[in-house]
Every structure is written in structure tokens, then in C-alpha cells.
Amino acid sequence: MSMYSIVVILTFMDGSWIENKPNNGEWETAPTYVECTARIGEVSKEWTAKYKEHDPKPSTFLNGCVLKEKETE
């Protein structure tokens, strides 16, 4: 079974950052690439609203779907 790590990092103007590691410091996962990219969109939208007025200001989203486990045939 394939499994993708959902990586979302938001950097701020002062060089600090936050990561989406809600599972005891582990990246969230998704069983398909499509679900992974959908979750990246959700997290990005949530964080854009949440940190809109944050000081320091948000700077850049870094994100990706990293293949964690590959399906075996």
C-alpha cells in the first residue's frame, strides 16, 4: 500500500516556521497522492486565515507529498 507524508511548512519574516506535525511530532499521512495534495490545500487555507495578522508576518509555504511506503506487487 502506498502512503504519502503530507509536508506543510509555513515560514515567517523573522526566519521562524511552523510544521504540520499534529501526531506526536509525526507528519500527517494520506493513502493517495490526490488526497495528499488536497490536504496540503486545506492546511494552507487554514493557516493563511489563522496567521493573516500574525507578527511576524507569514512569508512562504513549503509543501509536498513524500512517498513514505510504496505498494508492492
Secondary structure, 3 states (H helix, E strand, C coil): CCEEEEEEEEEECCCCEEECCCECCECEEECCHHHHHHHHHHHHHHHHHHCCCCCCCEEEEEEEEEEEECCCC
